[in-house]
Amino acid sequence: MGVRKFMKYLKTFFVSVLLCMSMGCRTIGPGSLQQTHPQYNHAISKSLDEQFLLNLVRLKYRDNPFFLEVSSVTTQQSVQGDLSASVKFSGAGDSLTPSAGFTYKETPTISYSPLRGDQFLKQILSPVPLEAVLILTQSGWSVERVVKVCVERANGLDNASNASGPTPSREPRYERFKEMAEILRELQVADALELGAAVAVGGEGGAVKVSGDLVLRLKPQVELQPRISRLQELLGVKFVDNELRLTNNFLNRPENGLAVRTRSMMGIFFYLSHNSEVPLAHRETGLVTQTKSKDGELFEWTKVTGDLFRVRSSVSKPVSSFVAVPYRGNWFYIADNDLESKSTFMLLTQLFNLQAGQIKTVAPALTIGVGG
């Protein structure tokens, strides 16, 4: 092969390689992001959902829960290229055989951090702030769902407070609280209910003063008056200017005060765990507590939670599930078409995230006029 011909082959080879490398450098980075970001997002979201469900099932069996957070995810990507060429000399003619190769490598680094110490105390054991309850309600959540999950007592109404721990052996009190929550939902749907922070206007010099109190205000409607009267009867409190002042102080609440005690995240996990199906063999061998009603019959926890939340079980992996985990030789799952349970599970996630940070904002303000 002549020198000119060889140089022509070599020039064509290097131009092809450089062009390929140039195109690769421009597309590998963005293309990798488009492929890996959704996958990591999906994997992390799925693993957190499975962790929540697994801990709920653990609590049903009185096994210790454990929370492990993904604190960071980093990936390092590299592209390596190699070039080679071989020349074959023969009597029939010389030939140049170029070759090029690329190697793509991705090295992910995932960091986990267990939830413990002060963070565990704040996020898991501390009561959910009233502000968080109001923020969730104002953001569009059903007040009935939020109150049933987060609140264990309102004035003299008990929302299965003994369910904020391991499954109780005796039937909880819940009927009057459940009725109260249903009335609140009716008022919310009728746009006759407002929750927020009180702001006093009309003091000296027309000054505006934020009192910091949280209030529940009703918008009276003739057709709703019987329900409002029943709500007042249940709570055992008088509405002043159609308002109730929310407080945590059960011993010294005002005349129109609504004393509220919220659950901690651990209490919420326990509360939701009771309505979990377990295999008959596990019940018969005493692996789980069986709650008994007043007449000695097996108590159904659906009476407390309704269709709010349900965990099912099966021997084999469920075909259609929103989230499923294996535990103690069985599969526990939330059905994909169980929209009520999925909504409550989503609420649980939002509450967990709210507890992770300091809630320093309050719900939208309600303006309240006061005399000079």
Secondary structure, 3 states (H helix, E strand, C coil): CCHHHHHHHHHHHHHHHHHHHHHHHHHHHHHHHHHHHHHHHHHHHHHHHHHHHHHHHHHHCCCCCCCEEEEEEEEEEEEEEEEEEEEECCCCCCEEEEEEEEEEEEEEEEEEEECCHHHHHHHHHCECCHHHHHHHHHCCCCHHHHHHHHEEEECCEECCHHHCCCCCCECCCCHHHHHHHHHHHHHHHCCCEEEEEEEEECCHHHCEEEEEEEEEEECCCHHHHHHHHHHHHHHCCCCECCEEEEECCCCCCCCCEEEEEECEHHHHHHHHHCCECCCHHHHHCCCCCCCECCCCCECCCHHHHCCCCCEEEECCCCCCEEEEEEECCEEEEEECCCHHHHHHHHHHHHHHHHHHCCCCCCCCEEEEECCC
